[in-house]
């Protein structure tokens, strides 16, 4: 990729059924660096149609919309247009909203009180292959994963599973603790590129697709333990 191509703005479609909210988000995004709004949709069906027509990099997706909600629209977009990532931008951060959206293929999840900088970081994160989760959502995810559901109970692990190296296991543990790639790099005193290489390798070995699955895997394999309380 050339330097010019690497600096091009992320092409974004906004999907929200409330006109005032949708127009406000579009206006906000227009002021943010590195983002170009190329379309806006009033429901999930229109969002899917715009993705097929415009091939955006990212859709900022509301969840509760008429006709086709954000979860179903996310599922269709990720199945039919895998080159487009989805970041949920919603009022709701409850389990009934969060987990279906992540299972449908959303790579980011923000609440509508997120600031412009947080939206930019989430968009950049999903485009670089990371998850774009706000700190509050990461905490909620870890809280849910620490619930004593049988499938999440850690098992005894005497050596790294699935052929993981010690360093890959260490990176996985830090992912489970909610650290970003940059934070992992600082903690391990390596470059962000090295961290990404470790993550790509451990995902390939384990069949994991994203950080949410990685956290769940770390708990199930006993590589990370739920926080006390």
C-alpha positions in Angstrom: 0.0 0.0 0.0 1.3 3.4 -0.9 1.7 6.2 1.7 -1.1 8.1 0.0 -3.4 5.1 0.1 -2.5 4.4 3.7 -3.7 8.0 4.6 -7.0 7.9 2.8 -10.0 8.5 5.1 -12.1 5.6 6.3 -15.3 5.5 4.2 -18.2 5.2 6.6 -22.0 4.6 6.4 -24.2 5.7 9.4 -27.3 3.7 10.2 -29.8 5.1 12.7 -33.6 5.3 12.4 -33.9 8.6 14.3 -33.4 11.4 11.8 -32.1 14.0 14.3 -29.7 11.5 15.8 -28.5 10.2 12.4 -27.9 13.8 11.1 -26.1 14.7 14.3 -23.8 11.7 14.0 -23.1 12.5 10.3 -22.3 16.1 11.3 -20.0 15.0 14.1 -18.2 12.6 11.9 -17.7 15.3 9.3 -15.6 17.1 11.8 -13.4 14.2 12.7 -10.0 13.5 11.1 -9.6 10.3 9.0 -13.4 9.7 8.4 -15.5 10.4 5.3 -19.2 9.8 5.6 -20.4 8.4 2.2 -24.0 7.4 3.1 -26.7 7.3 5.8 -29.5 4.8 6.3 -32.7 4.9 8.3 -33.0 1.1 8.9 -31.1 -2.1 8.6 -32.4 -2.9 5.1 -31.2 0.4 3.8 -27.9 -0.1 5.5 -27.4 -3.4 3.7 -28.4 -1.8 0.4 -25.9 1.0 0.8 -23.1 -1.3 1.7 -23.8 -3.3 -1.5 -23.8 0.0 -3.5 -21.0 1.9 -1.9 -18.7 -0.7 -0.3 -17.8 1.4 2.7 -15.0 0.4 5.1 -17.1 0.7 8.2 -20.8 0.9 9.1 -21.7 2.7 12.4 -24.8 0.7 13.2 -27.6 1.5 15.6 -29.3 -1.6 17.0 -33.0 -0.9 17.5 -34.4 0.0 14.1 -37.7 -0.9 12.3 -38.0 -3.5 9.6 -34.5 -4.9 9.9 -32.7 -4.3 13.2 -29.0 -3.7 13.7 -28.1 -7.2 14.7 -29.8 -8.7 11.6 -28.2 -6.0 9.3 -24.8 -6.7 10.8 -25.2 -10.4 10.2 -26.2 -9.8 6.6 -23.4 -7.3 5.9 -20.7 -9.6 7.4 -22.0 -12.6 5.4 -22.5 -10.8 2.1 -19.8 -8.1 2.3 -16.9 -9.3 4.5 -14.8 -6.3 3.5 -17.0 -4.0 5.5 -16.6 -3.9 9.2 -19.4 -3.0 11.6 -19.1 -0.8 14.7 -22.3 -0.7 16.8 -23.1 2.8 18.1 -26.1 2.5 20.4 -27.8 3.7 23.5 -27.8 0.2 25.0 -25.0 -1.6 26.7 -27.0 -4.5 28.2 -26.2 -8.2 27.6 -29.2 -8.6 25.4 -27.9 -6.0 23.1 -24.1 -6.5 23.4 -23.7 -10.2 22.9 -26.1 -10.8 19.9 -24.3 -7.9 18.1 -20.9 -9.4 18.7 -22.1 -12.9 17.6 -23.5 -11.3 14.5 -20.0 -10.1 13.5 -19.7 -6.6 14.9 -16.1 -5.8 15.6 -16.7 -2.7 17.6 -19.3 -1.6 20.2 -19.7 2.0 21.5 -22.5 3.7 23.3 -23.8 7.0 22.1 -22.1 9.0 24.8 -18.8 8.2 23.1 -16.7 11.2 22.2 -15.4 11.9 18.7 -11.9 10.6 19.6 -13.3 7.4 20.8 -15.3 6.9 17.6 -12.1 7.5 15.5 -10.2 5.0 17.6 -12.9 2.4 17.2 -13.0 2.8 13.4 -9.2 2.7 13.2 -9.1 -0.3 15.4 -11.5 -2.5 13.4 -9.8 -1.5 10.2 -6.4 -2.7 11.6 -7.9 -6.0 12.7 -8.5 -5.2 16.3 -11.7 -4.9 18.3 -13.2 -1.4 18.7 -14.7 -1.8 22.2 -15.1 1.1 24.6 -13.5 0.5 28.1 -17.0 0.2 29.7 -17.9 -2.5 27.1 -14.7 -4.4 27.7 -15.4 -4.4 31.4 -19.0 -5.6 30.8 -17.6 -8.4 28.5 -15.1 -9.5 31.2 -17.8 -9.4 33.9 -20.1 -11.6 31.7 -17.2 -14.0 31.0 -16.4 -14.2 34.7 -19.9 -15.5 35.5 -19.8 -19.1 36.7 -21.3 -20.6 33.6 -20.1 -24.2 33.2 -18.5 -23.7 29.8 -16.5 -20.8 31.1 -14.9 -22.5 34.1 -11.1 -22.6 33.7 -9.6 -26.0 33.3 -6.2 -27.2 34.5 -3.5 -26.3 32.0 0.0 -27.6 32.5 1.2 -26.3 29.2 -0.1 -23.9 26.5 -2.9 -25.5 24.5 -3.2 -25.9 20.7 0.6 -25.5 20.2 0.7 -22.0 21.4 4.2 -20.7 22.4 4.8 -19.2 25.8 4.8 -15.7 24.3 1.6 -16.3 22.4 0.0 -17.5 25.6 1.2 -14.4 27.4 -0.3 -12.2 24.7 -3.6 -14.1 24.9 -3.6 -13.5 28.7 -3.1 -9.8 28.2 -5.9 -9.7 25.6 -8.1 -11.3 28.3 -7.2 -8.6 30.7 -8.5 -6.0 28.2 -5.2 -4.5 27.0 -5.0 -3.0 23.5 -2.2 -4.0 21.1 -0.3 -0.8 22.0 -0.6 -1.5 25.7 0.5 -5.1 25.2 3.5 -3.9 23.2 4.5 -1.5 26.0 4.1 -4.2 28.7 6.2 -6.7 26.8 8.7 -4.1 25.4 8.1 -5.1 21.8 6.7 -3.4 18.8 3.0 -3.2 17.9 3.8 -5.1 14.7 5.3 -8.0 16.8 2.2 -8.1 18.9 0.0 -8.3 15.8 2.2 -11.2 14.5 1.7 -13.1 17.8 -2.1 -12.5 17.7 -2.3 -13.6 14.0 -0.3 -16.8 14.9 -2.4 -17.6 18.0 -5.7 -17.0 16.1 -4.5 -19.3 13.3 -3.6 -22.0 15.8 -6.8 -21.8 17.8 -9.3 -21.0 15.1 -10.3 -17.8 16.9 -11.7 -14.9 14.9 -11.7 -11.9 17.2 -10.8 -10.6 20.7 -14.1 -11.5 22.2 -13.6 -15.2 21.3 -10.0 -14.9 22.5 -11.2 -13.8 26.0 -13.6 -16.6 26.2 -11.0 -19.1 25.0 -8.5 -17.9 27.6 -11.0 -18.5 30.4 -12.0 -21.9 29.1 -8.4 -23.0 28.8 -7.4 -21.7 32.2 -5.0 -19.2 30.8 -6.8 -16.3 32.6 -8.9 -16.3 35.7 -12.0 -14.2 36.4 -11.4 -11.1 38.5 -12.4 -11.5 42.2 -15.8 -10.1 43.1 
